[in-house]
């Protein structure tokens, strides 16, 4: 079974597949193994804390979006012209903030 566990992490399985049995052409019994899909653990959160957790997750996603967008625009400005990050810094920050706000207030 340890061999099957290693191979279970190799790639995505369709959502309706629970496990796959792998059998070789002339395989002895010890070479037959199953690849099982791991079940996701249920999130354990109190009912009254769920809205706070959702807000916290959304805030983290917005922060992540801000960082990625800011970095992408910084690099793009530097490729565009010499010291481009300095020239475009205000515009880059405004646009990165806009991207973060989209994630934060998504409904």
DAURMO-V294726 format. One record per pair of residues at least 24 apart in sequence whose C-alpha atoms are under 7 Angstrom apart, sorted by the first residue. I is the first residue (numbers start at 1). GAP is how many residues later the second one is. If there is no record, write none. Layout:
I:GAP / I:GAP
This chain:
1:32 / 4:29 / 4:30 / 4:31 / 5:30 / 7:28 / 8:27 / 8:28 / 8:29 / 58:46 / 59:45 / 61:42 / 62:38 / 62:39 / 62:41 / 62:42 / 63:37 / 65:34 / 65:35 / 66:30 / 66:31 / 66:33 / 66:34 / 69:27 / 70:26
